[in-house]
Amino acid sequence: MPHFYFDHNATTPVSPEVMETLVPCLAEVYGNPSSIHHFGQAAKQRLESARRQLAELLGAQPNEIVFTSGGTESDNLAILGIARNARGERKHAVTTVIEHPAVLGAFAQLEREGVEVTRVPVGGSGVVDAGDIRRALKPHTALVSVMHANNETGTVQPVAEIARIAHDGGALMHVDGVQAVGKIPVDAGTLGADLYTVSGHKLYAPKGVGALYVRKGTPLGSITFGGRHERERRPGTENIPGIVALGRAAEWMRENLTEEAARLGALRDRLECGILARVPASGVNGSVASRTPNTTNIHFDDIEGEALVIALDLRGFAVSTGAACSSGAVQPSHVLIAMGLSKERAKASIRFSLGRANDAAQVDALIEAVAASVEHLRRLSPVNTRLETVHV
Ligand SMILES: *Cc1c(COP(=O)(O)O)cnc(C)c1O
């Protein structure tokens, strides 16, 4: 049975053109870029050309790019590296309740270190109100961190406006851009963020590589200690094959983003309209006006999302609930709960995230599979069994 992948917000496959660059690089470019000999300098050259490629995608200068091990490390470096380095009495930071665990976890650590953290809520649209950020600022706020696009709903946040507000209040601005890069245009100048997180494996490069954009002059301290790599922001011998792959992925995105985003937007709308038309008591979670083109998050009342994920997997379709499995029990998504969904509806929600692997035939087949699976699960559901018993 063929399997089709509709979970590109969890991770993406390595694309053919990235493979073509990566495989020979693994075999041939093994020098340490810190070495002065031929092998080292060859690696150094590849490192710097990848830095230029990523900088170009982000509208940044190459010396504003710090390579890391991924989105989680970039988020931690930005948040801990700014807050710990903040001078004097700047012991307050602002974020939102819908951030990725990589950001939420870094802020929880800051709290343990004595920094006061304000978490701004969202409404049903899932869009952060910039006015709420303004009201959360204090005279001693060091940092504001708001994600560009949400991984579960695709909701795009007004980060440029929030960056202006943060700067007016004397704070620095970090943006987790992992789910935005490659899906919507990102320009460091227009956004005005001081720090911007990128992850390779959400962008058709391999896992274990990422980057942090650090605007020139930003007072970022290191959070790990060792050699003087990456302008003393991130010690450790560079992951050359991973970085070269990320550079190539960024180059492909710069050339193809407009076209691919339009293609995915049309496919996503086809999927969404098809499901809503075929499945009663279903609906889209969050704003449909401000979204990345590849994502839709849909609730199906009276079913368990986990059961639908499994049912669709058996039919050959990979999708996801936003839910995290902690301590054995399925927790409803913190993002959907923050948007005001009931626990039941949050648990009855599925994220469909499209990518380069998908086409219209797959989307049409997925619509049929969702309709059939939801109908089947609802027939089995104890809620419906109970209703039928009452009616008989
Ligand atoms: C995946 C993701 C991360 C973490 O990136 P990794 O490279 O997997 O560590 C951070 N933020 C968001 C929004 C993500 O989707």
The ligand as an SDF file (V2000), in Angstrom:
LIG
                    3D

 15 15  0  0  0  0  0  0  0  0999 V2000
   10.1800   22.1140   14.9230 C   0  0  0  0  0  0  0  0  0  0  0  0
   10.1120   23.4370   15.6160 C   0  0  0  0  0  0  0  0  0  0  0  0
   11.1290   23.8510   16.4960 C   0  0  0  0  0  0  0  0  0  0  0  0
   12.2800   22.9610   16.8780 C   0  0  0  0  0  0  0  0  0  0  0  0
   13.1900   22.7620   15.8260 O   0  0  0  0  0  0  0  0  0  0  0  0
   14.1720   21.4870   15.8800 P   0  0  0  0  0  0  0  0  0  0  0  0
   15.1050   21.7240   14.7300 O   0  0  0  0  0  0  0  0  0  0  0  0
   13.3210   20.2830   15.7000 O   0  0  0  0  0  0  0  0  0  0  0  0
   14.8700   21.5180   17.2000 O   0  0  0  0  0  0  0  0  0  0  0  0
   11.0230   25.1000   17.0670 C   0  0  0  0  0  0  0  0  0  0  0  0
    9.9810   25.9060   16.7920 N   0  0  0  0  0  0  0  0  0  0  0  0
    8.9930   25.5550   15.9580 C   0  0  0  0  0  0  0  0  0  0  0  0
    7.8780   26.5050   15.6790 C   0  0  0  0  0  0  0  0  0  0  0  0
    9.0170   24.3070   15.3430 C   0  0  0  0  0  0  0  0  0  0  0  0
    8.0310   23.9480   14.5310 O   0  0  0  0  0  0  0  0  0  0  0  0
  1  2  1  0
  2  3  1  0
  2 14  2  0
  3  4  1  0
  3 10  2  0
  4  5  1  0
  5  6  1  0
  6  7  2  0
  6  8  1  0
  6  9  1  0
 10 11  1  0
 11 12  2  0
 12 13  1  0
 12 14  1  0
 14 15  1  0
M  END
$$$$
